[in-house]
Amino acid sequence: MTTFFNTILLVTKLDPTDYVGFTFFIGAMAMMAASAFFFLSLNTFDKKWRTSILVSGLITFIAAVHYLYMRDYWAAFAESPTFFRYVDWILTVPLMCVEFYLILVIAGAKRSLMWRLIFLSVIMLVTGYIGEVIDRDNAWLWGLLSGAAYFVIVYDIWLGRARKLAEKAGGNVLKAHKALCWFVLVGWAIYPVGYMAGTPGWYDGIFGGLNLDVIYNIGDAINKIGFGLVIYNLALQATKSELNQAVK
Ligand SMILES: *C/C=C(C)/C=C/C=C(C)/C=C/C1=C(C)CCCC1(C)C
C-alpha cells in the first residue's frame, strides 16, 4: 500500500534539500502565472499587438506544460529531463524568433528574416542536443557548432537586417528591439554555461561544480518571462502614445 501511494504521490518522496527539484517547481509555477498574465491582458490591447502578446503567452504556456513534465521526471528519476528540455526549446525558441519578426513588421520586415532566425535557432538546438545526448564524447565540438549558430543570430539582430528595420521603425519598437537584443546576448549566454557544466570537455574544471538543470531553469525564467514582458511593455507604451495622439 505504501509503495502504491509513493508511486502515485511523487510529492511524498521529494527531499526538502533537493534544490534542483525546487527550481523545477518554481519554474512551473512562474511559467503558469506568466501565461495567465499574458492571456488575460490580451483584450486590453489594440488588435495589431494581440498576436505578439498571444505569442508571449504561448511561449510561457508551452514552457509551463514542459516544466510539469520535467518536474515529475526529476522527482521520479533524479536525472536531467534532457528530452523534454529540448522539445520545449525547439518549440519556444523559434517562437521567440517570431516575436522579433512581429514587432518589425510595421517597418516592413519580410518573412525571410523570420525563417532565417528560426533556421539558425533550430541548428543551434539540434547540435546542442547531439552534444548532450548522442555524441557526448565530442560535446565541445557540437557546442562550438551550436555557438556559431547562436553567434550568427546575435549578429543578425544586433547589427544585421533586423537592426536596420528596428531603426527604421524607431520609437517604442526600437527600444523594445534593443531590450530583446540584450536578452539574446546576455540572457541566452546562460545556456552555454549550463551546457559546459553538464557535458564532459576541456572546460570540466571551470564549470564542473555547477548544476546544468539549475542554470537552464534560471535561464528559462529570465528569458521566457522577460521576453514576454518586453513585448507587453511595448504594446502598453504604443497604445498609450496612440491614445495621446488621438486626444491631440
Ligand atoms: C526558452 C528557451 C531558450 C531561450 C533557450 C535557449 C537556448 C540556447 C540559447 C542554447 C544555446 C546553446 C549553445 C549556444 C551552445 C551549447 C548548446 C546550447 C544548445 C545549450
The ligand as an SDF file (V2000), in Angstrom:
LIG
                    3D

 20 20  0  0  0  0  0  0  0  0999 V2000
   13.2830   29.3770  -23.6360 C   0  0  0  0  0  0  0  0  0  0  0  0
   14.4660   28.7590  -24.0280 C   0  0  0  0  0  0  0  0  0  0  0  0
   15.5510   29.3890  -24.5610 C   0  0  0  0  0  0  0  0  0  0  0  0
   15.5890   30.8740  -24.7830 C   0  0  0  0  0  0  0  0  0  0  0  0
   16.6740   28.5710  -24.8790 C   0  0  0  0  0  0  0  0  0  0  0  0
   17.8020   28.9970  -25.4310 C   0  0  0  0  0  0  0  0  0  0  0  0
   18.8720   28.0910  -25.6300 C   0  0  0  0  0  0  0  0  0  0  0  0
   20.1070   28.4390  -26.0850 C   0  0  0  0  0  0  0  0  0  0  0  0
   20.4610   29.8310  -26.4770 C   0  0  0  0  0  0  0  0  0  0  0  0
   21.1010   27.3820  -26.1710 C   0  0  0  0  0  0  0  0  0  0  0  0
   22.3290   27.5110  -26.6340 C   0  0  0  0  0  0  0  0  0  0  0  0
   23.4030   26.5170  -26.6820 C   0  0  0  0  0  0  0  0  0  0  0  0
   24.6520   26.9980  -27.0980 C   0  0  0  0  0  0  0  0  0  0  0  0
   24.8570   28.4040  -27.5920 C   0  0  0  0  0  0  0  0  0  0  0  0
   25.8820   26.1460  -27.0920 C   0  0  0  0  0  0  0  0  0  0  0  0
   25.7360   24.8950  -26.2890 C   0  0  0  0  0  0  0  0  0  0  0  0
   24.4530   24.2040  -26.5840 C   0  0  0  0  0  0  0  0  0  0  0  0
   23.2140   25.0660  -26.2760 C   0  0  0  0  0  0  0  0  0  0  0  0
   22.0810   24.4200  -27.0610 C   0  0  0  0  0  0  0  0  0  0  0  0
   22.9320   24.9440  -24.7690 C   0  0  0  0  0  0  0  0  0  0  0  0
  1  2  1  0
  2  3  2  0
  3  4  1  0
  3  5  1  0
  5  6  2  0
  6  7  1  0
  7  8  2  0
  8  9  1  0
  8 10  1  0
 10 11  2  0
 11 12  1  0
 12 13  2  0
 12 18  1  0
 13 14  1  0
 13 15  1  0
 15 16  1  0
 16 17  1  0
 17 18  1  0
 18 19  1  0
 18 20  1  0
M  END
$$$$
